[in-house]
Amino acid sequence: GSIEHGAKIAKLLDEVMPKKEESDFTIIACVVLLSFIGLVMVTSSSYYYAYTTMGDSMYLFRRQLIYLVLGIFAMVAAMKFPISLMKKFSRIAYLASIVCSVLVLFIGIEVNGSTRWLGVGQISFQPAELAKIGVALHMAYLVEDHQDDITDLNVFIRLMIVLGMGGTMRNGISIEDDPAGICDRFYGSTII
């Protein structure tokens, strides 16, 4: 019955989730808690809108729930991803984010009056999202690689160049007037 079903779920979670010594469960608990709070907030703020525009008051809830489940799977996959490969991947992700940010200026797609998207066929994405990951991974790699000489002026200048490229991506993407845009938040998170 339900006890057997609960045991199967617990066994599955035990296999999928990392062991206590492999990760910080406080951070994972905060991510899960904030995700579910966000799900409740999306539902409470969009219940009437979804009902009046789509005829289904739970449409946006189900859509957000699907993205939440996909995000949890992505989180678990990222936790299982070997750090050595992530270090090698950091430079590629950083360079790809710079290239995509520049490409938006020339072949960007306009969505809702703003040209911040790249797309191929039915698939489109915002390079700013890739830039967040690329800059964060590459900065983490550089800080770890130079942890012994991080106070050296040359190392500091290299780190500032990486952060400066984050600013360049911000300026390149936000050609249009967007005072409360994602680029400003991205640049702020890059500096932090």
Stockholm file with secondary structure:
# STOCKHOLM 1.0

chainA/1-192         GSIEHGAKIAKLLDEVMPKKEESDFTIIACVVLLSFIGLVMVTSSSYYYAYTTMGDSMYLFRRQLIYLVLGIFAMVAAMKFPISLMKKFSRIAYLASIVCSVLVLFIGIEVNGSTRWLGVGQISFQPAELAKIGVALHMAYLVEDHQDDITDLNVFIRLMIVLGMGGTMRNGISIEDDPAGICDRFYGSTII
#=GR chainA/1-192 SS CHHHHHHHHHHHHHHHSCCGGGSCHHHHHHHHHHHHHHHHHHHHHHHHHHHHHHSCTTHHHHHHHHHHHHHHHHHHHHHHSCHHHHHHHHHHHHHHHHHHHHHHHHHCEEETTEEEEEEETTEEECHHHHHHHHHHHHHHHHHHHTSSSTTSHHHHHHHHHHHHHHHHHHHHHTCSCCTTCHHHHHHHHHHC
#=GC SS_cons         CHHHHHHHHHHHHHHHSCCGGGSCHHHHHHHHHHHHHHHHHHHHHHHHHHHHHHSCTTHHHHHHHHHHHHHHHHHHHHHHSCHHHHHHHHHHHHHHHHHHHHHHHHHCEEETTEEEEEEETTEEECHHHHHHHHHHHHHHHHHHHTSSSTTSHHHHHHHHHHHHHHHHHHHHHTCSCCTTCHHHHHHHHHHC
//
